[in-house]
Amino acid sequence: MASLVDSEAQFAQRLNDIKISDGIRQKLIAAGIKSMSVLAYSHGQPGQMINDKDFEAWFNANIDASPSISDLAGIKRLLFESQTLLLASLKDQITGTESTIRRVPVAEREAR
């Protein structure tokens, strides 16, 4: 079962929700960024502040040299969400009990 942070279908759904362009979506996939967990570690360390200039330099060097403001803002938002969800997931793994019911994300269910 894929968790929310590891689900490729959930990641694709969030890209749609945030309205990331198809070009940037394809470049993310080509770079191997296909889930929230991969994005969370692709730039910086989860839990650390995202510096605008460092983020833009990373994005320009690794994904697209001339993104639209909308795409850049959307990916920055998704990076923050990814890091937050990953930290919450890790905390839950440490403090949660085995009897905790984990629901499959809707996008993952639909992809199956």
C-alpha positions in Angstrom: 0.0 0.0 0.0 1.4 3.4 -0.9 1.4 6.1 1.7 0.4 9.7 0.9 4.0 10.8 0.6 5.0 7.8 -1.6 2.1 7.7 -3.9 2.9 8.7 -7.5 -0.9 9.1 -8.2 -1.3 11.5 -5.3 1.7 13.5 -6.5 0.2 13.8 -10.0 -3.1 14.8 -8.4 -1.4 17.6 -6.4 0.4 18.8 -9.6 -3.1 19.1 -11.2 -4.6 20.8 -8.2 -1.9 23.4 -8.1 -2.1 23.8 -11.9 1.5 23.0 -12.7 2.1 23.2 -16.5 2.6 20.0 -18.5 6.1 21.1 -19.4 7.2 21.4 -15.8 5.4 18.2 -14.9 7.3 16.3 -17.6 10.6 17.8 -16.5 10.0 16.8 -12.9 9.3 13.2 -14.0 12.4 13.3 -16.2 14.4 14.4 -13.1 13.0 11.4 -11.2 10.7 13.5 -9.0 7.5 11.4 -9.0 6.3 11.5 -5.4 6.1 13.9 -2.4 8.8 12.0 -0.6 11.3 12.4 -3.4 10.4 16.1 -3.8 10.8 16.6 0.0 14.4 15.6 -0.2 15.2 17.0 -3.7 16.0 20.5 -2.3 17.2 21.1 1.2 16.3 19.1 4.3 12.7 18.7 5.5 12.1 21.0 8.4 14.5 23.7 7.3 13.4 27.0 5.9 13.2 27.2 2.1 15.4 30.1 1.0 13.9 31.8 -2.2 17.2 32.4 -4.0 18.6 28.9 -3.2 15.3 27.4 -4.3 15.2 29.3 -7.6 18.8 28.5 -8.3 18.2 24.8 -7.7 15.0 24.8 -9.8 16.7 26.7 -12.7 19.7 24.3 -12.6 17.8 21.0 -12.3 14.3 21.4 -13.6 13.7 24.5 -15.9 15.9 27.6 -16.6 12.9 29.9 -17.3 9.8 28.8 -15.4 6.7 30.9 -15.2 6.1 32.6 -11.9 3.0 30.4 -11.5 5.0 27.2 -11.9 7.8 28.4 -9.6 5.4 29.4 -6.9 3.4 26.1 -7.3 6.5 23.9 -7.0 7.7 25.9 -4.0 4.3 25.4 -2.4 4.4 21.7 -3.3 7.9 21.4 -1.8 6.7 22.9 1.4 3.7 20.5 1.5 5.9 17.6 0.7 8.4 18.4 3.5 5.6 18.9 6.0 3.8 15.7 5.1 7.0 13.7 5.2 7.8 15.0 8.7 4.3 14.3 9.8 4.5 10.8 8.3 7.9 10.1 10.0 6.5 11.3 13.4 3.4 9.1 13.0 5.6 6.1 12.3 7.5 6.7 15.5 4.6 7.6 17.8 1.8 5.7 16.1 0.6 2.2 17.0 0.3 -0.7 14.7 -3.5 -0.7 15.2 -3.7 2.7 13.5 -5.8 2.4 10.3 -4.0 3.9 7.3 -6.3 4.9 4.5 -5.2 4.7 0.9 -5.1 8.2 -0.7 -8.1 8.7 -3.1 -5.8 9.4 -6.1 -3.9 6.1 -5.3 -7.2 4.2 -5.1 -8.4 5.6 -8.4 -5.0 4.8 -10.1 -5.3 1.2 -9.1 
